[in-house]
Amino acid sequence: MTACGYLRARDPQLNEEEATNGKRAGYWKRFEPALVVLTGTVLAPVLFAQGLVTRRTVPKLPEPPGARDGTDGDGPPLRLLILGDSAAAGVGASHQDEALLGQIVSRLAGDFQVTWSLRAKTGNTTDAVLSSLKAQPSQQFDVAVTSLGVNDVTAMVGRARWRRQQAELRSILREKFKVETLLISGLPPLHGFPALPQPLRWVLGARATQLNHDVERDVAAECDADFLSLRFTADTSLMASDGFHPGPGIYSQWAERVAELVNRHRLASDRRLSEP
């Protein structure tokens, strides 16, 4: 049995959830692209003005202090790479221990000796991360967790370009960085971000949903990759004080899902290797 087979065997709800999500996406997909384009065109002056005001008024939270490279835990070695944008960098937390990195490491350190590297920066798009990775020397990681898309939305990156760049990112992680397990985080629910006024919130949220569906569909065909939905809560009280970034509570739930997928993939790999 393949690793994909093991993953689905261990999660009997996976296929049912994928089918349900696929039906919902299909209904929305029929009408949503034209509606988003039409709305964006008609309301362009309003959206532009709201964007300028939002950039000036939303507090600019710093990336939290804390080690971005290190080793912790006991057990089999696990080399972890986290890369992406401000959410990957932990904006919204007071320290890396409360951010995505620290909360993932704390959950894995009981079972693995985790050697981690955080390569993330506020404002990063997929293109920016690609350029950075191409300039870095080759290195080997077992697991890579990505957090990208929000800045691609605000930069108005087209859907075809988004899919190409995301595919290239997964390819370079496999080939140059020898990543065995790719955990591709989806886009957060921008349509619920308190920092964004209407109708800007709706338009950006709809665009984020498009890119989210695109990458979810592409990743579903790759056995060494998992799509990790970030639409697991509508509780805005868990967000950071700026109403735009995750707070420690969201990072905690995100990290819990990452740890579950890492353990699932490692178990699938161990079973596959033990087959005669």
HELIX and SHEET records of a PDB file:
HELIX    1   1 ALA A    3  ARG A   10  1                                   8    
HELIX    2   2 LEU A   14  VAL A   42  1                                  29    
HELIX    3   3 ALA A   44  THR A   57  1                                  14    
HELIX    4   4 SER A   86  ALA A   89  1                                   4    
HELIX    5   5 LEU A  100  LEU A  108  1                                   9    
HELIX    6   6 THR A  126  ALA A  135  1                                  10    
HELIX    7   7 VAL A  150  THR A  154  1                                   5    
HELIX    8   8 ARG A  159  GLU A  175  1                                  17    
HELIX    9   9 LEU A  190  GLY A  192  5                                   3    
HELIX   10  10 LEU A  200  VAL A  219  1                                  20    
HELIX   11  11 THR A  236  LEU A  238  5                                   3    
HELIX   12  12 PRO A  248  SER A  274  1                                  27    
SHEET    1   A 6 ASP A  69  ASP A  72  0                                        
SHEET    2   A 6 GLN A 113  ALA A 120 -1                                        
SHEET    3   A 6 PRO A  77  GLY A  84  1                                        
SHEET    4   A 6 VAL A 143  SER A 147  1                                        
SHEET    5   A 6 THR A 181  SER A 185  1                                        
SHEET    6   A 6 ALA A 225  LEU A 228  1                                        
END                                                                             
